[in-house]
Amino acid sequence: MTTSDAGFVQTVLDELASIGPIDQRPYFGGLALVCDGRQFAFIMGTTLFLATNEHTRAAMRSSGSQPFEYLTRNGYRTVEAYYDTPQRVIDDRRLLVAWATAALATRKARVLSGSPGA
């Protein structure tokens, strides 16, 4: 079971303060980040995973991001809806806010479109 590093969580929350109030919720051994009622990210250990969609996924891949994976009894399962955030993005507040804002927008768009999993 993974837990979220408290220092890393606080750093991320401080950096993302400008996007609005962020609620924290337990999430499969990590911590979900929720803004405006939408989960747009989660933290496992010292890794921030951001929500993606067909429009943002390619840009995240080209920046070196990988989809979230977890181990099941039948092997690894890949979740394309969330990608990890490269360290260079974590270290650059402007980039991190831009990526997180895009992630939040993808979650809001899913709700507006009525997509499953919103």
N, C-alpha and C positions, 0 to 999 in steps of 0.2 A: 504494500500500500504506500502511495506517495503522499507526502504532506507538503504544504507550501512554506517556503522560507519567509519568516516574518519580516526580515529586513528587506528582502526583495519585494515583497508585497507592498510595504510602505513606500519604497522608492517608486514603484509603478504608480501607486495611487497619488503620490505627490506630483509626479510628472504629468498625470492625466487629469489633474484637478480642473483644468480649464474647460474640459468637455461637459462638466456638470457633476452633480452628486453621483457617486458610485457606491452602490450597495455591494456587500460581500456576502456570499452564501456558500455553504459547504457544497462540494461538487466532486463526487467520486474520489475522495482522498485528496482533493485539491481545493481550490477556491474559485467560484464563479464570480465574475464582475458584471454587474447589472446597472444599466443607466436608462432612465426613462422606461423602466419596466421591461427592458430587453437585455438578455444575456448576450454580450458582444465579445466576451473573452473569458478565459479561465487561466489559472496559474497552477502548474504542477511543479513542485520543487522550486527551481529558479528559472523556469521556462514559462513565458507568456505566449498563449495561443490566442490568435485573433480570428473572428468569424470571417469567412470568405464567401464569395459567390462566383459565378462564371465570369464576371467582369474584373474582379480583383485577384482571383487565383493565379492567373498567368504572371502578373506583376510580382506577386509574392514568390512564386517559384523562381522567377528570373533573379530575385534577390537572395536566393539560397534557402528560402523557407521550405519546410517539409510538412506534410500533413500529420495530424495527430494519429498515433497508433497505440493500440493497447493489446495485450496478450489475453487470449481466451483459451479454453481447453482445446479448441480446434485450430489454434495458431493465431497469428496477428490479424487484427482488424484495423483497417485504415479508415479514418473519418475525414473526408475531403472538406467538410464544413468548417474546419478549424486548422490553421497552419501556425507553426511556431514563428516567433519574431527573432530575426537575427540580432546579435549583440550590438552591431553598429547602429541599429534602429533604436534599441533600448538606450544607448548612450547619447542619442541626439534627440533632445526634447521635441523639437519641431517635427522631425520625422515620426517619432513615436505618437505624437498627438494626431498627425495626419493619418497614420495607419489605423489608429484606434477610432478616429472619426469615421473613416471609411468602413471599418468593421461594424460600428454602430449603425451606419446607414444601411448596410446590407441586411441587418436584422430587422430594421424598421421596414425596409422594402419587402421582406418576406411576409410580414404581417399585412401590409397593404395589398399585396398580390394574392394573399390567401394561400401561399405555398405551405405545404406540410412542414412540420417541424419548427414553425415560427414561434 
